[in-house]
Amino acid sequence: MTQYLLPTATMIPGSLDERAPLNGHVWTAIDDANCWNFSISWLVERPLTEAELVDLQSGSSIHAGVDPQTFRPFRNLDNEYLIDREEQRTTSYTGSLG
């Protein structure tokens, strides 16, 4: 069960593997129609290793790869979130294996 932390945050359910990072999101309003989304990951018992940080920063987890100039995610509505429609039809049904 995802925990909702009023008024703007969630904690994603953790893995049964105690070595896996815990994750969450925080939303902060910019104006009436836009917001920033911050994704966070942590371990209770120790700091994240360099390898764990590289994996989290790769954009394949809850941490979206973003354009460093605009902070807009590389996968976005304008490019249909880079969904591969052929892969979606034939392989994964989501189109987002990568």
C-alpha beads as a LAMMPS data file, in Angstrom:
LAMMPS data file: protein, C-alpha beads

98 atoms
97 bonds

1 atom types
1 bond types

-500.0 500.0 xlo xhi
-500.0 500.0 ylo yhi
-500.0 500.0 zlo zhi

Masses

1 110.0

Atoms # bond

1 1 1 0.000 0.000 0.000
2 1 1 1.359 3.394 -0.956
3 1 1 1.407 5.807 1.957
4 1 1 0.091 9.296 1.297
5 1 1 1.806 11.881 3.478
6 1 1 -0.422 14.928 3.658
7 1 1 -0.412 17.281 1.928
8 1 1 2.069 16.609 -0.881
9 1 1 4.076 13.387 -0.581
10 1 1 3.871 9.628 -1.105
11 1 1 6.040 6.718 -0.022
12 1 1 6.111 3.814 -2.479
13 1 1 5.865 0.347 -0.874
14 1 1 9.308 -1.149 -0.322
15 1 1 10.735 -4.376 -1.622
16 1 1 10.978 -7.496 0.507
17 1 1 14.713 -7.203 -0.171
18 1 1 15.958 -5.039 2.718
19 1 1 18.948 -3.997 0.579
20 1 1 16.674 -2.257 -1.965
21 1 1 16.171 1.506 -1.593
22 1 1 12.895 2.969 -0.368
23 1 1 11.297 5.520 -2.691
24 1 1 8.872 8.397 -2.607
25 1 1 7.613 11.480 -4.409
26 1 1 6.953 15.048 -3.308
27 1 1 4.869 17.516 -5.325
28 1 1 5.328 21.272 -4.918
29 1 1 3.018 23.767 -6.617
30 1 1 4.580 26.301 -8.987
31 1 1 1.311 28.006 -9.954
32 1 1 -2.327 27.042 -10.485
33 1 1 -1.538 24.698 -13.403
34 1 1 2.017 23.374 -12.822
35 1 1 4.094 21.681 -10.159
36 1 1 7.563 20.315 -9.509
37 1 1 7.854 16.607 -8.746
38 1 1 10.772 15.455 -6.633
39 1 1 11.613 11.745 -6.513
40 1 1 13.592 10.534 -3.511
41 1 1 15.306 7.258 -2.635
42 1 1 17.023 6.212 0.565
43 1 1 18.135 3.321 2.713
44 1 1 17.506 3.288 6.442
45 1 1 20.664 1.416 7.456
46 1 1 23.329 2.988 5.225
47 1 1 24.076 5.563 2.517
48 1 1 23.417 4.596 -1.094
49 1 1 26.473 3.127 -2.839
50 1 1 27.972 4.681 -5.957
51 1 1 26.520 1.820 -8.054
52 1 1 23.050 2.385 -6.561
53 1 1 23.271 6.110 -7.284
54 1 1 24.305 5.474 -10.905
55 1 1 21.377 3.073 -11.322
56 1 1 18.907 5.561 -9.837
57 1 1 20.275 8.393 -11.984
58 1 1 20.006 6.333 -15.198
59 1 1 16.338 7.247 -15.626
60 1 1 15.174 3.628 -15.518
61 1 1 13.669 3.859 -12.052
62 1 1 11.363 6.425 -10.429
63 1 1 13.979 9.092 -11.158
64 1 1 13.173 10.388 -14.625
65 1 1 16.038 11.523 -16.830
66 1 1 15.689 15.280 -17.252
67 1 1 17.032 17.968 -19.555
68 1 1 19.578 19.871 -17.433
69 1 1 18.564 23.193 -19.041
70 1 1 14.796 22.966 -18.540
71 1 1 14.488 20.198 -15.927
72 1 1 11.750 18.738 -18.130
73 1 1 11.754 14.921 -18.293
74 1 1 13.165 13.450 -21.517
75 1 1 10.079 11.201 -21.612
76 1 1 7.124 13.586 -21.807
77 1 1 3.710 14.107 -23.386
78 1 1 5.162 15.876 -26.448
79 1 1 7.110 12.725 -27.498
80 1 1 4.503 10.232 -26.201
81 1 1 6.875 9.349 -23.357
82 1 1 9.181 7.643 -25.925
83 1 1 6.878 4.623 -26.041
84 1 1 7.966 2.151 -28.714
85 1 1 4.646 1.242 -30.381
86 1 1 6.112 -1.765 -32.244
87 1 1 7.530 -3.150 -28.990
88 1 1 4.167 -2.485 -27.381
89 1 1 2.372 -4.513 -30.070
90 1 1 4.811 -7.428 -30.098
91 1 1 6.788 -7.732 -26.872
92 1 1 5.976 -5.957 -23.645
93 1 1 2.478 -4.526 -24.168
94 1 1 3.715 -1.393 -22.381
95 1 1 6.278 -0.311 -24.975
96 1 1 8.679 0.745 -22.244
97 1 1 11.164 -2.071 -21.615
98 1 1 14.150 0.255 -21.763

Bonds

1 1 1 2
2 1 2 3
3 1 3 4
4 1 4 5
5 1 5 6
6 1 6 7
7 1 7 8
8 1 8 9
9 1 9 10
10 1 10 11
11 1 11 12
12 1 12 13
13 1 13 14
14 1 14 15
15 1 15 16
16 1 16 17
17 1 17 18
18 1 18 19
19 1 19 20
20 1 20 21
21 1 21 22
22 1 22 23
23 1 23 24
24 1 24 25
25 1 25 26
26 1 26 27
27 1 27 28
28 1 28 29
29 1 29 30
30 1 30 31
31 1 31 32
32 1 32 33
33 1 33 34
34 1 34 35
35 1 35 36
36 1 36 37
37 1 37 38
38 1 38 39
39 1 39 40
40 1 40 41
41 1 41 42
42 1 42 43
43 1 43 44
44 1 44 45
45 1 45 46
46 1 46 47
47 1 47 48
48 1 48 49
49 1 49 50
50 1 50 51
51 1 51 52
52 1 52 53
53 1 53 54
54 1 54 55
55 1 55 56
56 1 56 57
57 1 57 58
58 1 58 59
59 1 59 60
60 1 60 61
61 1 61 62
62 1 62 63
63 1 63 64
64 1 64 65
65 1 65 66
66 1 66 67
67 1 67 68
68 1 68 69
69 1 69 70
70 1 70 71
71 1 71 72
72 1 72 73
73 1 73 74
74 1 74 75
75 1 75 76
76 1 76 77
77 1 77 78
78 1 78 79
79 1 79 80
80 1 80 81
81 1 81 82
82 1 82 83
83 1 83 84
84 1 84 85
85 1 85 86
86 1 86 87
87 1 87 88
88 1 88 89
89 1 89 90
90 1 90 91
91 1 91 92
92 1 92 93
93 1 93 94
94 1 94 95
95 1 95 96
96 1 96 97
97 1 97 98
